[in-house]
């Protein structure tokens, strides 16, 4: 590679909260986001929760020549909501949808319907190597005290870590941005960073400007649910920019910024999340730098063990739910058989002296069939959930054995 070995890469990451018909003042906010991106001229823009393709098209038209390369990732029922805008050529893209994404019957949460995913876009910048930005959103945390989705989020974090390790070999610099829905000290973040060697731009930044502690969900944001932040008066940090160098490059974070509430000159913010903006200094070295884990192996053993324990808790819960759904299906089937036997007996004259109770038997079978179909569907879903959790637990067990046996 030729050219200036130094490069400043400016990255913008935002959970846009752009849900058609549901998000407040969505079109106005999408317009404000587009105006800011045109004005600031970032090199890479990573957006999540752009669940309306029309919003993506409007942004693409507004940004025009400022960001000549872009891509929208589609998945799930309502879409992944992931899109990227880049000043650099996007060589190829890849979308990986997590094996577990919550529960389809939890309609009020909706994570299952959007098909939470991680998108990969491989970009080339002349003599500065190949960049592989990844952007994602993990399953939301709806209740920290009783987090029923923690096993699913840990499976997603593990799959994300494996995805990064297995798709980074052709890249010189790996970038990860998005809404991880986890606090910095949570086991999922520690697992992801420890297993991949990714560095946290907030922790590594030479200069920081924005919300205290880098929080991206803050009480003064008018769109934020205040009840979720009651235990955290300053807010929480769940949106991240992570990075590392793979080959003959070094990366350091020169500056990290967050937005701090309302958009300039407006009475509303860009989103219910604050945007994260990082300036990375990328420099080419004379020799290749191998990819290493950032967490010492004894500590990584503890992290993987903790994550495996939580996955095991989720596995046992899924097995109980599968058993309950299976038992319900069997009872509904038995009820149908009893009703069919009674109906057959009446039709064949075994109870000729009594009239056939048409109204009674006309409604009950439909209800039993409905329960049977619902219970069978739940049994199948939780069977798949059990298999995914078992598979992840087995992978973690193998990883632990390798870590413990390494010299």
Protein Blocks (a to p, Z undefined) as FASTA:
>chain_A
ZZjfbdcdddddddekpaghkaghklmmmmmmmmmmmmnopabdcdehilbfklmmmmmm
mnmmmlmbccdddehjnoghiacddfbdcfbdcddddfbecjfklmmnommmnopadddd
dddehjnopaddddddddddfbfklccklmmmmmmmmmmmmmmmmmmmmpmbdcdeddeh
pafkbmklmmmmmmnopacfklmpmbdcddehhiabdfklmkbcfklmmmmmnbpcfbdc
ddddfblcdcddfbdcddebjaehiabdfblbdcddddddddddfbdcddddfbdfklmm
mmmmmmmmmmmmmmmmmmmmmmmmmmmmmmmmmmmmmmmmmmmmmmnopammpccdfklm
mmmmmmmmmmmmmmmmmmmmmmmmmmmmmmmmmmmmmmmmmmmmpZZ
